[in-house]
């Protein structure tokens, strides 16, 4: 019964509650909201408010929740006030506009039902919510390309050269759109519009500037600027003009680097015109260098020896000296690189002494010279004589001469009368452009009478005219050989020069009895610089090329343009000299083209460039060796003295460091190099040699197998020729000085100097002093060491002192040195006396007495002379020793040899004689003598014997 009562009560309560929550909540049918990115509050329109008609009934009239229905909607709705039904829409997290700009979902309100648990709660209808995410200008504009590049043709105005474009990652049009572009580089002839189009504001010139580099930036519509500007490169192309492109106006050449390409990137622009053939000429202009190009600048004698020319050549224009003084009055133009050039202005000439060249040349001879000559002034040019052999007096006959007349080279050769009195060829004429082009050329005239051949720069030319004449009748009149004019000694009131030469000459030589081969002539005038082709084997076979003999002009022809471009890129410059002449060499490239079936074709302008040969590292030639020698007079007379036995010649250059670090640490590195020399002179200092008493001598066999020769005179010896430093060392070490009457001689001084490139680089001066030791000096050499100390004069062996004190090779010895020398000398004397006593014990009593008496006489002698060889017989009286010292040196040597054959103890041997033979070495200071000889191998400043 109770259960029934409870059920009835519950049903009654339920009916009562349902009667309380009669209405559903109410909300708007749609909402529009806005949320700013990076925030979580949504602003709704209208606001989120739910109404319930059951209000103010508790629970039934209150709003407990807003539910959101949608797929992954990142929002939530919260109840701010359940009684008023006010709510708020919030984001679950930060909203990013760039990820999603809008959201749409369903929202529904719930009341609290009938009680605290929300039972029997009611739901509102569903409302649609639209939310838009407001953008924030958080991104800056970024250009689509890291850099832009364009090319324009000069002389045109463009509406748009190129367009740059920037983007912005912001989601809204306000912040994602680019509203402005700007060129940040100042002073440029360009402008840019709002769309990023770049145009030029003025006509551009290729010659003025070939490339422009500008920077461009961008702003979005929120005025946010791009973080990085973009570089824009604009190339200016010339109006298509046919010609060579891609070449440098200057090419630097480092000496010793071999062949260097001149135009590694050059190509021919034809502007699209079809070509049938291309002919290109490359010319290297070296007329201002030396004698027409960079040649070896050795002396004529050295060059002829180097090229294998026949011996017997005579230099008619040598450098002025005591023996060759006929060129002293001529005007020299040494110019560059030690070339000896004589300049004649129509007023100078030189007489060649009679002893220089034979008066009558044979049927074979050669005349060679370098000549630079221009057109003669005046309408009627006179003869200009280079070389002339004419009568010295009485008459005015020209026996042979070489002259220029009206830009023609003429060689006159008048033969003497023979048994056949007939016309003979006498004048040979050549008409060549080279004679008056004001450039250097090498002329060689080979005479094999009656044939005369002319070589100009190694090329043979036959005379265009040969005239005959009668032979000259023989006479007793002497002849005069002249250079620069012709001597007129007869048929005038006063002998004088005539037919003066105007121009420059160098290396004028004449060689009687022989003619030169073309190989030698080519060697003598060969250029050491010129054009070359790199990797000749890789050159296309369709390209034809040709060099001139000097390799200063290269001509190339081909039909294919690309093959021609490849060929031109292989053209290079080469200079084979170890020390080339620095300076500019000019280049000229001329091109001719042919087109298919057209009367007119494009014209390719010539181009000019320069090769800059850089200054080579200058070598420093250093000569080292002994500076003092002491020799006995007998050695000078018998075998001579080797002057420079310990000679050493080296050459060094200072090389700059390659890196800046090394340069800061060390400015350069001293490096030894190997190169040739062209002469070494041994000069006699002081009085010249007296040929009847003394001379310098060198065995001719020493020169065999070398490009060397030597001349000798009273002033010294000259060794010349182009050869290595080691060959010069070998030869100079064999030079000996002889003196057959050295009695009055105390010393002789010599000086050695060497040269490379005819004096362009010279060595230091090595001075050598040769002291002569006479017999009395040799005896006093030991005796003064044991003299009483009151007036003691220490006469020591210099090589011994140097061995003990090598750092004091010359100068006055210190007190310590004197004391040490005295101690050593005293020790040696004690040893000698000890040996002397031992030997006396084995002698007979009568000899002992006699030797004792002689020893006492020696100690009492005022000259303090002791006998340095007690092992020999001392029965000779002292007067005989004095007579022997006054005899001639030859008689001393003969007597010494006879006495040695009869008896080893026959006579005293002086210190000077003891050096002549190892077998006859006396007991006097044997260790000192051996030390002295060994000292020859040391690098000492003083050596004595």
Residue pairs with C-beta under 8 A, 6 or more apart in sequence:
17 114
17 115
17 120
18 114
18 120
20 54
20 57
20 60
20 114
21 54
21 57
21 59
21 60
21 111
21 113
21 114
21 120
21 121
21 122
22 53
22 54
22 60
23 52
23 53
23 54
23 60
23 122
24 52
24 111
24 122
24 123
24 124
24 125
25 50
25 51
25 52
25 63
25 85
25 109
25 110
25 111
25 122
25 123
25 124
26 50
26 51
26 52
26 53
26 109
26 124
26 125
27 48
27 49
27 50
27 51
27 107
27 108
27 109
27 124
27 125
27 127
28 46
28 127
29 125
29 127
29 128
30 127
30 128
30 129
30 130
31 44
31 45
31 46
31 48
31 89
31 107
31 127
31 128
31 129
31 130
32 44
32 45
32 129
32 130
32 131
32 132
33 42
33 43
33 44
33 45
33 89
33 129
33 130
33 131
33 132
34 42
34 43
34 45
34 131
34 132
34 134
35 41
35 42
35 43
35 91
35 95
35 131
35 132
35 133
35 134
36 133
36 134
36 136
37 94
37 95
37 96
37 97
37 98
37 133
37 134
37 135
37 136
38 94
38 95
38 96
38 136
39 91
39 94
39 95
40 90
40 91
40 92
40 93
40 94
40 95
41 88
41 90
41 91
42 75
42 88
42 89
42 90
42 91
42 131
44 89
44 129
47 86
48 66
48 77
48 86
48 87
48 88
48 89
48 107
49 84
49 85
49 86
49 87
50 63
50 66
50 85
50 87
50 109
50 111
50 124
51 85
52 60
52 61
52 62
52 63
52 85
52 111
53 61
54 60
54 61
54 111
55 61
55 62
55 83
56 83
58 112
59 111
59 112
59 113
59 114
59 115
59 116
59 118
60 111
60 112
60 113
60 114
61 83
61 111
62 82
62 83
62 111
62 112
63 79
63 82
63 85
63 87
63 109
63 110
63 111
63 112
64 79
64 82
64 110
64 111
64 112
64 113
64 118
64 121
65 77
65 79
65 109
65 110
66 77
66 78
66 79
66 87
66 107
66 108
66 109
66 110
67 77
67 107
67 108
67 109
67 110
67 123
68 75
68 76
68 77
68 105
68 106
68 107
68 129
69 105
69 106
69 107
69 108
69 126
70 103
70 104
70 105
70 106
73 103
73 105
74 91
74 92
74 93
74 95
74 103
75 89
75 90
75 91
75 92
75 103
75 105
75 131
76 89
76 90
76 91
76 92
77 87
77 88
77 89
77 90
77 107
78 87
78 88
78 90
79 86
79 87
80 86
80 87
80 88
82 112
85 109
87 109
89 107
89 129
89 131
95 133
96 133
97 133
97 134
97 135
97 136
97 170
97 171
97 172
98 169
98 170
98 171
100 133
101 132
101 133
101 135
101 171
102 130
102 131
102 132
102 133
103 129
103 130
103 131
103 133
104 128
104 129
104 130
104 131
105 128
105 129
106 126
106 127
106 128
106 129
107 126
107 127
107 129
108 123
108 124
108 125
108 126
108 127
109 123
109 124
110 118
110 121
110 122
110 123
110 124
111 121
111 122
112 118
112 121
113 119
113 120
113 121
113 122
114 120
114 121
133 171
134 172
135 170
135 171
135 172
135 174
135 175
135 176
136 170
136 175
137 170
137 174
137 175
137 220
137 222
137 224
138 170
139 168
139 169
139 170
139 175
139 176
139 224
140 168
140 220
140 224
140 225
140 226
140 227
141 166
141 167
141 168
141 178
141 218
141 219
141 220
141 224
141 225
141 226
142 166
142 167
142 168
142 169
142 226
142 227
142 228
143 164
143 165
143 166
143 216
143 218
143 226
143 228
143 230
144 165
144 166
144 167
145 164
145 165
145 230
146 230
147 230
147 231
147 232
147 233
148 162
148 164
148 216
148 230
148 231
148 232
148 233
149 232
149 233
149 234
149 235
150 161
150 162
150 198
150 232
150 233
150 234
150 235
151 234
151 235
151 236
151 237
152 158
152 161
152 200
152 204
152 234
152 235
152 236
152 237
153 236
153 237
153 238
153 239
154 203
154 204
154 205
154 206
154 236
154 237
154 238
154 239
155 203
155 204
155 205
155 239
156 203
156 204
157 199
157 200
157 202
157 203
158 199
158 200
159 197
159 199
160 197
160 198
160 199
161 190
161 198
161 199
161 200
161 234
162 197
162 198
162 232
162 234
163 195
163 196
163 197
163 198
164 181
164 192
164 196
164 198
164 216
164 218
164 230
164 232
165 178
165 196
166 178
166 181
166 196
166 218
166 226
166 230
167 176
167 178
168 175
168 176
168 177
168 178
168 220
168 224
169 176
170 176
170 220
170 222
173 221
174 221
174 222
175 220
175 221
175 222
175 224
176 220
177 220
177 221
178 196
178 218
178 219
178 220
178 221
179 194
179 219
179 220
179 221
179 223
180 194
180 218
180 219
181 192
181 193
181 194
181 195
181 196
181 216
181 217
181 218
181 219
182 192
182 216
182 217
182 218
182 219
183 190
183 191
183 192
183 198
183 214
183 215
183 216
184 214
184 215
184 216
184 217
184 229
185 213
185 214
185 215
188 212
188 214
189 200
189 201
189 202
189 204
189 212
190 198
190 199
190 200
190 201
190 212
190 214
190 234
191 198
191 199
191 201
192 198
192 199
192 216
193 199
196 216
196 218
198 214
198 216
198 232
198 234
204 212
204 236
205 236
206 236
206 237
206 238
206 239
207 238
209 236
210 235
210 236
211 233
211 234
211 235
211 236
212 233
212 234
212 236
213 231
213 232
213 233
213 234
214 231
214 232
214 234
215 229
215 230
215 231
215 232
216 229
216 230
216 232
217 225
217 226
217 229
217 230
218 225
218 226
219 225
219 226
240 269
240 271
240 272
241 269
241 271
242 268
242 269
242 270
242 271
242 273
242 602
242 603
242 604
243 268
243 269
243 604
243 605
243 607
244 263
244 266
244 267
244 268
244 269
244 568
244 589
244 591
244 604
244 607
245 266
245 267
245 268
245 269
246 263
246 265
246 266
246 267
247 263
247 265
247 266
247 607
247 609
248 263
248 609
249 608
249 609
249 610
250 609
250 610
250 612
251 260
251 262
251 573
251 609
251 610
251 611
251 612
252 612
252 614
253 260
253 573
253 575
253 611
253 612
253 613
253 614
254 614
255 575
255 577
255 578
255 579
255 580
255 613
255 614
255 616
255 617
256 578
256 616
258 574
259 532
259 534
259 572
259 573
259 574
260 572
260 573
260 574
261 534
261 569
261 570
261 571
261 572
262 282
262 571
262 572
262 573
262 587
262 609
262 611
263 568
263 569
263 571
264 569
265 569
266 565
266 568
266 569
267 565
268 278
268 561
268 564
268 565
268 568
268 591
268 604
270 561
270 593
270 602
271 602
273 595
273 601
273 602
274 595
274 596
275 561
275 593
275 594
275 595
275 596
275 601
275 602
276 559
276 594
276 595
276 596
277 557
277 558
277 559
277 593
277 594
278 557
278 558
278 559
278 561
278 564
278 591
278 592
278 593
279 555
279 556
279 557
279 591
279 592
279 593
280 555
280 556
280 557
280 564
280 567
280 568
280 589
280 590
280 591
281 553
281 554
281 555
281 556
281 589
281 590
281 591
282 531
282 553
282 554
282 555
282 556
282 568
282 571
282 587
282 588
282 589
283 552
283 553
283 554
283 587
283 588
283 589
283 590
284 529
284 530
284 531
284 551
284 552
284 553
284 573
284 585
284 586
284 587
284 611
285 552
285 585
285 586
285 587
285 588
286 292
286 293
286 294
286 527
286 529
286 552
286 585
287 293
287 439
287 440
288 583
289 336
289 529
289 581
289 583
289 585
290 297
290 335
290 336
290 337
290 339
290 440
290 581
291 339
291 341
291 370
291 372
291 440
291 442
291 506
292 439
292 440
292 441
292 527
292 550
293 527
293 528
293 529
293 530
293 550
293 552
294 527
294 528
294 529
294 575
294 577
294 580
294 581
294 613
295 525
295 526
295 527
295 528
296 303
296 306
296 528
296 577
296 722
296 757
297 337
297 338
297 339
297 757
297 758
297 760
298 306
298 678
298 722
298 757
298 758
299 315
299 340
299 678
299 679
299 720
299 758
300 313
300 315
300 507
300 509
301 313
301 315
301 709
301 720
301 721
302 678
302 679
302 720
302 721
302 722
302 758
303 309
303 524
303 722
304 313
304 509
304 520
304 524
305 707
305 708
305 709
305 720
305 721
305 722
306 523
306 707
306 721
306 722
307 520
307 523
307 524
308 519
308 520
308 523
309 511
309 516
309 520
309 524
310 511
310 514
310 516
310 520
312 511
312 512
312 513
312 514
313 366
313 509
313 510
313 511
314 356
314 357
314 509
314 510
314 511
314 512
315 507
315 508
315 509
316 352
316 356
316 357
316 387
316 481
316 483
316 508
316 509
316 510
317 327
317 330
317 340
317 342
317 350
317 483
317 505
317 506
317 507
317 508
318 324
318 327
319 327
319 340
320 327
320 328
322 715
323 713
326 350
326 351
326 352
326 353
327 342
327 350
329 348
329 350
330 342
330 344
330 348
330 350
330 484
331 342
331 343
331 344
331 345
331 348
332 340
332 341
332 342
332 343
333 341
333 342
333 343
333 504
334 340
334 341
335 341
336 581
337 581
337 757
337 760
338 757
338 758
338 759
338 760
339 506
339 758
340 506
340 507
340 758
341 504
341 505
341 506
342 484
342 504
342 505
342 506
343 503
343 504
344 484
344 500
344 501
344 502
344 503
344 504
344 505
345 502
346 500
346 501
346 502
347 500
348 484
348 485
348 500
349 482
349 483
349 484
349 485
349 497
349 500
349 501
350 482
350 483
350 484
351 480
351 481
351 482
351 487
352 480
352 481
352 482
352 483
354 478
354 481
356 481
357 481
357 510
357 512
358 512
359 389
359 478
359 479
360 416
361 400
361 447
361 510
361 512
362 512
362 513
363 447
363 448
363 449
364 447
364 448
364 449
364 513
364 514
364 515
365 447
365 510
365 511
365 512
365 513
365 514
365 515
366 444
366 445
366 446
366 447
366 509
366 510
366 511
366 514
366 515
366 516
367 387
367 402
367 411
367 444
367 445
367 447
367 508
367 509
367 510
368 442
368 443
368 444
368 445
368 507
368 508
368 509
368 510
368 511
368 516
368 521
368 524
369 386
369 387
369 442
369 443
369 505
369 506
369 507
369 508
369 509
370 440
370 441
370 442
370 443
370 505
370 506
370 507
370 508
371 386
371 440
371 441
371 443
371 503
371 504
371 505
372 438
372 439
372 440
372 441
372 503
372 504
373 384
373 404
373 435
373 436
373 438
373 502
373 503
373 504
374 436
374 437
374 438
374 502
374 503
375 381
375 407
375 436
376 382
376 384
376 404
376 406
376 407
376 436
376 502
381 405
381 406
382 405
382 499
383 403
383 404
383 405
383 410
383 499
384 403
384 404
384 405
384 499
384 500
384 501
384 502
384 503
385 401
385 402
385 403
385 482
385 484
385 485
385 486
385 499
385 500
385 501
386 402
386 403
386 404
386 483
386 484
386 501
386 505
386 508
387 400
387 401
387 402
387 481
387 482
387 483
387 508
387 510
388 398
388 400
388 401
388 402
388 403
388 481
388 482
388 483
388 485
388 486
388 487
388 499
389 398
389 399
389 400
389 401
389 479
389 480
389 481
389 482
390 396
390 397
390 398
390 399
390 401
390 479
390 480
390 482
390 486
390 487
390 488
390 489
391 397
391 399
391 477
391 478
391 479
391 480
391 489
391 490
392 477
392 478
392 479
392 480
392 487
392 489
393 477
393 478
393 489
393 490
393 495
394 477
394 489
394 490
395 475
395 477
395 489
395 490
395 491
396 488
396 489
396 490
396 491
396 492
397 414
397 472
398 412
398 414
398 486
399 414
399 472
399 479
400 411
400 412
400 413
400 414
401 411
401 412
401 486
402 409
402 410
402 411
402 412
402 445
403 409
403 410
403 412
403 486
403 499
403 501
404 410
404 435
404 436
404 501
404 503
407 431
407 435
407 436
408 429
408 430
408 431
408 435
409 429
409 430
409 432
409 435
409 443
409 454
410 427
410 428
410 429
410 430
411 427
411 428
411 445
411 452
411 454
412 426
412 427
413 425
413 426
413 427
413 428
413 447
413 449
413 452
414 426
414 469
414 471
414 472
415 424
415 426
415 449
415 471
415 472
416 471
416 472
416 473
416 474
417 471
417 472
417 473
417 474
418 471
421 470
421 471
423 468
423 469
423 470
424 450
424 468
424 469
424 470
424 471
425 449
425 450
425 452
425 466
425 467
425 468
426 467
426 468
426 469
427 465
427 466
427 467
427 469
428 452
428 454
428 463
428 465
428 466
429 463
429 464
429 465
429 466
429 467
430 454
430 461
430 463
430 464
431 464
432 456
432 461
434 441
434 456
434 457
440 504
441 456
441 457
442 455
442 456
442 457
442 458
442 521
442 524
442 525
443 454
443 455
443 456
444 454
444 455
444 516
444 521
444 524
445 452
445 453
445 454
445 455
446 452
446 453
446 455
446 515
446 516
447 515
448 515
452 463
453 460
453 462
454 460
454 461
454 462
454 463
455 461
455 518
455 521
457 525
457 549
457 550
458 518
458 521
458 522
458 525
458 526
458 549
459 549
460 518
480 487
480 489
482 497
483 505
483 508
484 497
484 500
484 501
484 505
485 497
485 498
485 499
485 500
485 501
486 497
486 498
486 499
487 495
487 496
487 497
487 498
488 495
488 496
488 497
488 498
489 495
522 549
527 550
527 551
527 552
528 575
528 576
528 577
528 580
529 573
529 574
529 575
529 576
529 577
529 580
529 585
529 613
530 547
530 550
530 551
530 552
530 573
530 574
531 547
531 551
531 552
531 553
531 554
531 571
531 572
531 573
531 574
532 551
532 571
532 572
532 573
532 574
533 539
533 545
533 554
533 567
533 570
533 571
533 572
534 570
534 571
534 572
535 570
536 570
538 570
539 545
539 566
539 567
539 570
540 558
540 560
540 563
540 566
540 567
542 558
542 559
542 560
542 563
543 556
543 557
543 558
543 563
543 564
543 567
544 556
544 557
544 558
545 554
545 555
545 556
545 557
545 567
546 554
546 555
547 553
547 554
554 571
556 564
556 567
556 568
558 564
558 567
568 589
573 585
573 611
575 613
578 616
578 675
579 616
579 618
579 619
579 675
579 756
579 757
579 760
579 761
580 613
580 616
581 613
582 613
582 614
582 615
582 616
583 612
583 613
584 610
584 611
584 612
584 613
585 610
585 611
585 612
585 613
586 608
586 609
586 610
586 611
587 608
587 609
587 610
587 611
588 606
588 607
588 608
589 606
589 607
589 608
589 609
590 604
590 606
591 604
591 606
592 604
593 601
593 602
593 604
594 601
595 601
595 602
617 653
617 654
617 655
618 653
618 761
619 651
619 652
619 653
619 673
619 675
619 756
619 761
620 651
620 652
620 653
621 649
621 650
621 651
621 677
621 754
621 755
621 756
621 761
621 762
621 763
621 764
622 649
622 650
622 651
622 652
622 763
622 764
623 647
623 648
623 649
623 752
623 753
623 754
623 763
623 764
623 765
623 766
624 647
624 648
624 650
624 766
624 939
625 644
625 646
625 647
625 648
625 752
625 766
625 768
626 644
626 645
626 646
626 768
626 940
626 941
626 942
626 943
627 766
627 767
627 768
627 769
627 809
627 810
627 941
627 942
628 768
628 769
628 771
628 798
628 809
628 810
628 941
628 942
628 943
628 944
629 641
629 643
629 768
629 769
629 770
629 771
629 942
629 943
629 944
630 770
630 771
630 772
630 773
630 798
630 942
630 943
630 944
630 945
631 641
631 770
631 771
631 772
631 773
631 944
631 945
632 772
632 773
632 774
632 778
632 911
632 912
632 913
632 915
632 945
633 739
633 742
633 743
633 745
633 772
633 773
633 774
633 775
633 889
633 912
634 889
634 892
634 893
634 912
634 913
634 916
635 641
635 912
635 915
635 916
635 945
636 737
636 738
636 739
636 742
636 745
636 772
637 738
637 739
637 740
637 741
637 742
637 889
637 890
638 893
638 916
639 736
640 697
640 736
640 737
640 738
641 736
641 737
641 738
641 770
642 733
642 734
642 735
642 736
643 682
643 735
643 736
643 737
643 750
643 768
643 770
644 732
644 733
644 735
644 752
644 766
644 768
645 733
645 936
646 936
646 937
646 938
646 939
646 940
646 943
647 729
647 732
647 733
647 752
647 766
648 729
648 939
649 677
649 725
649 728
649 729
649 754
649 763
650 672
650 725
651 672
651 673
651 674
651 675
651 725
651 756
652 670
652 671
652 672
652 673
653 670
653 671
653 673
654 668
654 669
654 670
654 671
655 668
655 669
655 670
655 671
656 663
656 667
656 668
657 663
657 665
657 666
657 667
657 668
657 669
674 724
674 725
675 725
675 756
676 722
676 723
676 724
676 725
676 756
677 722
677 723
677 724
677 725
677 728
677 754
677 755
677 756
678 720
678 721
678 722
678 755
678 756
678 757
678 758
679 718
679 719
679 720
679 721
679 754
679 755
679 758
680 718
680 719
680 720
680 728
680 732
680 752
680 753
680 754
680 755
681 716
681 717
681 718
681 719
681 752
681 753
681 754
682 696
682 716
682 717
682 718
682 719
682 732
682 735
682 750
682 751
682 752
683 715
683 716
683 750
683 751
683 752
683 753
684 696
684 714
684 715
684 716
684 748
684 749
684 750
685 749
685 750
685 751
685 767
686 748
686 749
688 714
688 715
689 695
689 696
689 714
689 715
690 714
691 714
693 739
693 740
693 741
694 737
694 738
694 739
694 740
694 741
694 745
694 748
695 712
695 737
695 738
696 712
696 716
696 717
696 735
696 736
696 737
696 738
697 712
697 735
697 736
697 737
697 738
698 710
698 712
698 717
698 719
698 731
698 734
698 735
698 736
699 734
702 730
702 731
702 734
703 709
703 710
703 731
706 721
706 723
706 727
706 730
706 731
707 721
707 722
707 723
707 727
708 719
708 720
708 721
708 723
708 727
708 728
708 731
709 719
709 720
709 721
710 717
710 718
710 719
710 720
710 731
711 717
711 718
711 720
712 718
716 750
717 735
719 728
719 731
719 732
728 754
732 752
737 748
737 750
737 770
739 745
739 748
739 772
742 772
742 889
743 774
743 889
745 772
746 771
746 772
747 769
747 770
747 771
747 772
748 769
748 770
748 772
749 767
749 768
749 769
749 770
750 767
750 768
750 770
751 765
751 766
751 767
751 768
752 765
752 766
752 768
753 762
753 763
753 764
753 765
753 766
754 762
754 763
755 761
755 762
755 763
756 762
771 944
773 912
773 944
773 945
774 912
775 885
775 910
775 912
776 885
777 795
778 910
778 911
778 912
779 865
779 868
779 910
779 911
780 795
780 863
780 865
781 795
781 796
781 797
781 911
782 825
782 829
782 866
782 868
782 911
782 924
782 925
783 863
783 864
783 865
783 866
784 792
784 793
784 794
784 795
784 864
785 794
785 795
785 796
785 822
785 825
785 826
785 829
786 825
786 826
786 829
786 864
786 866
787 793
787 864
794 813
794 818
794 821
794 822
796 813
796 821
796 825
797 925
797 928
797 932
797 944
798 942
798 943
798 944
799 931
799 932
799 935
799 940
799 942
799 943
799 944
799 945
800 821
800 824
800 928
800 931
800 932
801 808
801 813
801 817
801 821
802 808
802 809
802 935
802 940
802 941
802 942
802 943
803 931
803 935
804 817
804 820
804 821
805 813
805 817
806 938
806 940
808 814
808 817
809 940
809 941
809 942
810 941
810 942
813 821
828 925
828 928
832 868
832 870
832 923
832 924
835 870
835 871
835 923
836 870
839 870
839 871
840 848
840 851
843 851
850 874
850 875
851 870
851 874
854 867
854 874
854 878
855 867
857 878
858 865
858 866
858 867
858 878
859 866
861 878
867 874
867 908
868 908
868 909
868 910
868 911
868 922
868 923
868 924
869 908
869 909
869 922
869 923
869 924
870 923
871 905
871 923
872 904
872 905
872 906
872 907
872 908
872 909
873 903
873 905
873 906
873 907
874 908
876 907
876 908
881 908
884 892
884 895
884 907
887 895
892 913
895 907
896 907
896 909
896 913
899 906
899 907
900 906
900 920
909 920
909 922
909 924
911 922
911 924
911 925
913 920
914 920
914 921
914 922
914 924
914 929
915 929
915 945
921 929
932 943
932 944
932 945
935 943
936 943
